[in-house]
Amino acid sequence: MEATEATKATEATKATDVRLQIETTRKTIEQLLNDRIRKVSVTMYDGSQITFRIFKSSNGNLCYFANRSRKWGNPLPLDQIVAIKPIKSIKSPEQKWRDGWKKVIARLNKSGLWEDLIPDIQLALLMGYDKLNQAYQDYWEADAKGRLDIFQTKYPELVKINDEGNPYVNSSVIWSYHRMPKVKKMRFTKSGRYRDSNRNDEILKTIQEKMDAKEKHRTWGRTSYDVSFEYNPEANRAWYSEQFKDCGNGHYYLALDSIHALFAEDD
């Protein structure tokens, strides 16, 4: 009888330990995702080591991408993980920034959208990551009356002349391009279900067809947001937005092509 009670107590302790381990692992992965780390080395209960590309699904589950996939994955076996270590990129923040904006330019060149943005991005790249971020800091720290003088001295490439012949600071370059670009795939249906993914692919295909034909196009969808897209061939521009349901506020993007969108602002 005593042995049975001891066995039950041991099993209860083990169960508690497992739950604590799962919760600790969950918190660790959540923090890694918050720190924008997506690749980890995991030690499993049997001693094996596996490399996972991690993400959080639309319903909040912690998952890993299937091999060679950017769309499909499986739930992480949290009860089998005993240790997890981030695999950090060897790229510097400047290199990530530079590569990100070069990729934006490449997509714009291919789609033909937002041609007027390319010179400003190229100017930002020419200035470089450190100098542009210093200009961003100087812009906000400078007195409004003395700001122009500072920029004419330190950053003349950011000073332009308006229609009246007066100089002004080209602040859009500073505000828009000092940070890493946030680019995402446009989504009009909920993720995680096969039929919804197929429907989303059909919508993106239609957008490409309308762009090829230079036809105006608008479409809508609903995920956890009210989603909308608009293409204006006359202006050669396209927009994508994710608004909170039944609300006019949300996240606003510039469409780079028929698939990808660049974050612009929150409202």
C-alpha positions as CSV (number, residue, x, y, z in Angstrom):
1,M,0.0,0.0,0.0
2,E,2.8,2.4,0.9
3,A,4.6,1.5,-2.3
4,T,1.5,2.3,-4.4
5,E,1.1,5.7,-2.7
6,A,4.8,6.4,-3.3
7,T,4.4,5.4,-6.9
8,K,1.4,7.8,-7.4
9,A,3.3,10.6,-5.7
10,T,6.3,10.0,-8.0
11,E,4.1,10.0,-11.1
12,A,2.3,13.2,-10.0
13,T,5.7,14.9,-9.5
14,K,6.8,13.8,-12.9
15,A,3.6,15.1,-14.5
16,T,4.1,18.4,-12.7
17,D,7.7,18.6,-13.9
18,V,6.6,17.9,-17.5
19,R,4.0,20.7,-17.4
20,L,6.6,23.1,-16.0
21,Q,9.0,22.1,-18.7
22,I,6.4,22.6,-21.4
23,E,5.5,26.0,-20.0
24,T,9.1,27.1,-19.8
25,T,9.8,25.9,-23.4
26,R,6.7,27.8,-24.5
27,K,7.8,31.0,-22.9
28,T,11.3,30.6,-24.3
29,I,10.0,30.2,-27.9
30,E,7.5,33.1,-27.5
31,Q,10.5,35.3,-26.4
32,L,12.6,34.2,-29.4
33,L,9.8,35.0,-31.8
34,N,9.4,38.4,-30.1
35,D,13.1,38.9,-30.7
36,R,12.6,38.1,-34.4
37,I,14.6,34.9,-34.2
38,R,13.1,32.3,-36.5
39,K,15.7,29.5,-36.6
40,V,16.6,27.4,-33.5
41,S,18.5,24.3,-32.6
42,V,16.5,22.0,-30.4
43,T,17.6,19.1,-28.1
44,M,14.9,16.5,-27.9
45,Y,14.1,14.1,-25.0
46,D,15.9,11.3,-26.7
47,G,19.1,13.3,-27.0
48,S,18.8,14.1,-30.8
49,Q,19.3,17.6,-32.1
50,I,17.0,19.1,-34.7
51,T,17.0,22.5,-36.4
52,F,13.6,24.1,-36.6
53,R,12.2,27.2,-38.4
54,I,9.7,28.4,-35.9
55,F,6.5,30.5,-36.2
56,K,3.2,31.2,-34.5
57,S,0.1,30.1,-36.4
58,S,-3.0,32.3,-36.8
59,N,-4.7,30.5,-33.9
60,G,-1.7,31.0,-31.6
61,N,-0.1,27.6,-31.8
62,L,3.7,27.4,-31.8
63,C,4.8,25.6,-34.9
64,Y,7.7,24.7,-37.1
65,F,7.8,24.9,-40.9
66,A,8.0,21.7,-42.9
67,N,11.2,21.1,-44.9
68,R,11.5,23.5,-47.9
69,S,8.1,25.1,-47.1
70,R,7.2,28.7,-46.2
71,K,3.5,28.0,-45.9
72,W,3.0,24.7,-44.2
73,G,4.1,23.4,-40.8
74,N,3.4,21.3,-37.8
75,P,2.9,22.0,-34.0
76,L,6.1,21.9,-32.1
77,P,6.4,18.8,-29.8
78,L,6.8,20.9,-26.7
79,D,6.7,17.9,-24.4
80,Q,9.7,16.4,-26.2
81,I,11.9,19.4,-26.1
82,V,14.5,19.7,-23.3
83,A,16.6,22.5,-24.6
84,I,16.4,25.2,-27.2
85,K,19.1,27.5,-28.6
86,P,18.7,30.3,-31.1
87,I,20.6,30.2,-34.3
88,K,21.4,33.9,-34.9
89,S,22.1,35.3,-38.3
90,I,25.8,36.2,-39.0
91,K,24.6,39.2,-40.9
92,S,24.9,42.6,-39.3
93,P,21.9,44.9,-38.8
94,E,23.3,47.1,-41.6
95,Q,23.6,44.1,-44.0
96,K,20.0,43.0,-43.2
97,W,18.8,46.5,-43.8
98,R,20.6,46.8,-47.1
99,D,19.6,43.4,-48.4
100,G,15.9,44.1,-47.4
101,W,15.7,47.4,-49.3
102,K,17.5,46.0,-52.3
103,K,14.9,43.2,-52.4
104,V,12.2,45.9,-52.3
105,I,13.7,47.7,-55.3
106,A,14.0,44.4,-57.2
107,R,10.3,43.7,-56.7
108,L,9.3,47.2,-57.7
109,N,11.4,47.0,-60.8
110,K,9.8,43.7,-61.8
111,S,6.2,44.9,-61.1
112,G,6.6,48.4,-62.3
113,L,4.7,49.7,-59.3
114,W,5.7,52.8,-57.2
115,E,8.5,53.9,-59.6
116,D,8.8,57.2,-57.8
117,L,9.9,55.5,-54.6
118,I,13.0,53.8,-56.1
119,P,15.2,57.0,-56.2
120,D,14.5,57.7,-52.5
121,I,15.4,54.1,-51.6
122,Q,18.5,54.3,-53.7
123,L,19.5,57.6,-51.9
124,A,19.0,55.9,-48.5
125,L,21.2,53.0,-49.6
126,L,23.9,55.4,-50.9
127,M,23.9,57.3,-47.5
128,G,24.2,54.0,-45.6
129,Y,22.6,52.6,-42.5
130,D,24.6,54.4,-39.8
131,K,24.4,57.9,-41.5
132,L,20.7,57.6,-42.2
133,N,19.9,56.6,-38.6
134,Q,22.0,59.5,-37.3
135,A,20.1,61.8,-39.6
136,Y,16.9,60.4,-38.2
137,Q,18.1,61.1,-34.7
138,D,19.3,64.6,-35.6
139,Y,15.9,65.4,-37.2
140,W,14.0,64.8,-34.0
141,E,16.5,66.3,-31.7
142,A,17.0,69.5,-33.7
143,D,15.0,72.6,-33.0
144,A,12.5,73.1,-35.9
145,K,13.9,76.5,-36.7
146,G,17.5,75.2,-36.9
147,R,16.8,71.9,-38.5
148,L,17.3,73.0,-42.1
149,D,20.7,74.6,-41.3
150,I,21.9,71.4,-39.7
151,F,20.8,69.3,-42.7
152,Q,22.3,71.6,-45.2
153,T,25.6,71.2,-43.4
154,K,25.6,67.5,-42.4
155,Y,23.2,65.9,-44.9
156,P,23.0,68.1,-48.1
157,E,21.8,65.1,-50.1
158,L,18.6,65.2,-48.0
159,V,17.8,68.8,-48.8
160,K,15.5,69.5,-51.8
161,I,14.1,72.7,-53.4
162,N,10.3,73.2,-53.6
163,D,8.3,74.9,-56.4
164,E,8.9,78.3,-54.8
165,G,12.6,77.8,-54.9
166,N,12.9,77.3,-51.1
167,P,15.0,74.5,-49.6
168,Y,13.4,71.9,-47.3
169,V,14.4,68.6,-45.7
170,N,13.3,65.5,-47.6
171,S,12.0,63.9,-44.4
172,S,10.2,61.0,-46.2
173,V,13.6,59.4,-46.8
174,I,14.4,59.6,-43.1
175,W,11.1,58.4,-41.8
176,S,10.5,55.6,-44.3
177,Y,13.9,54.0,-44.9
178,H,16.0,54.3,-41.8
179,R,14.5,51.0,-40.5
180,M,14.3,47.5,-41.9
181,P,11.5,47.1,-44.4
182,K,8.6,45.0,-43.2
183,V,7.4,43.0,-46.1
184,K,4.6,40.3,-46.0
185,K,2.6,38.1,-48.2
186,M,-0.9,39.5,-48.8
187,R,-3.6,37.3,-47.3
188,F,-7.3,37.6,-47.9
189,T,-8.4,34.3,-46.2
190,K,-7.7,32.7,-42.9
191,S,-4.5,30.5,-42.8
192,G,-4.3,26.9,-41.7
193,R,-7.1,25.4,-43.8
194,Y,-6.3,24.0,-47.3
195,R,-9.4,25.4,-49.0
196,D,-8.7,28.9,-47.6
197,S,-5.0,28.7,-48.8
198,N,-6.3,27.7,-52.3
199,R,-8.8,30.6,-52.3
200,N,-6.0,33.0,-51.3
201,D,-3.8,31.8,-54.1
202,E,-6.7,32.3,-56.6
203,I,-7.1,35.9,-55.4
204,L,-3.4,36.6,-55.8
205,K,-3.5,35.1,-59.3
206,T,-6.4,37.4,-60.2
207,I,-4.5,40.4,-59.0
208,Q,-1.6,39.4,-61.2
209,E,-3.9,39.0,-64.2
210,K,-5.4,42.5,-63.6
211,M,-1.9,44.0,-63.3
212,D,-0.8,42.3,-66.5
213,A,-3.9,43.7,-68.3
214,K,-3.6,47.1,-66.7
215,E,-7.1,47.0,-65.4
216,K,-8.4,48.7,-62.2
217,H,-9.1,46.2,-59.5
218,R,-10.4,46.1,-56.0
219,T,-10.9,43.1,-53.8
220,W,-11.7,42.3,-50.1
221,G,-11.2,39.5,-47.6
222,R,-11.5,38.7,-44.0
223,T,-8.9,37.1,-41.8
224,S,-8.5,38.3,-38.2
225,Y,-8.8,41.7,-40.0
226,D,-11.0,43.2,-42.6
227,V,-8.6,43.1,-45.6
228,S,-8.7,45.2,-48.8
229,F,-6.6,45.7,-51.9
230,E,-6.8,48.3,-54.7
231,Y,-4.8,48.6,-57.9
232,N,-4.8,51.8,-60.0
233,P,-3.0,51.3,-63.3
234,E,-3.1,55.0,-64.2
235,A,-1.0,55.9,-61.2
236,N,0.8,52.5,-61.4
237,R,0.2,52.1,-57.7
238,A,-1.4,49.5,-55.4
239,W,-2.5,49.4,-51.8
240,Y,-3.2,46.7,-49.2
241,S,-4.7,47.2,-45.8
242,E,-5.6,45.2,-42.7
243,Q,-8.2,47.0,-40.6
244,F,-9.5,45.9,-37.3
245,K,-12.9,44.3,-37.8
246,D,-15.7,46.8,-38.1
247,C,-13.3,49.6,-37.4
248,G,-11.5,52.2,-39.7
249,N,-8.1,51.7,-38.0
250,G,-5.5,49.2,-38.8
251,H,-2.2,48.5,-40.7
252,Y,-1.6,50.0,-44.1
253,Y,0.8,48.7,-46.8
254,L,2.1,49.5,-50.3
255,A,1.7,46.6,-52.6
256,L,5.1,45.8,-54.2
257,D,3.6,43.3,-56.7
258,S,0.7,40.8,-56.8
259,I,1.9,38.9,-53.8
260,H,4.0,41.1,-51.4
261,A,3.2,44.3,-49.5
262,L,5.5,46.8,-47.7
263,F,4.3,48.2,-44.4
264,A,3.7,51.9,-44.5
265,E,1.9,53.0,-41.3
266,D,-0.5,52.2,-38.5
267,D,-3.6,54.2,-38.0
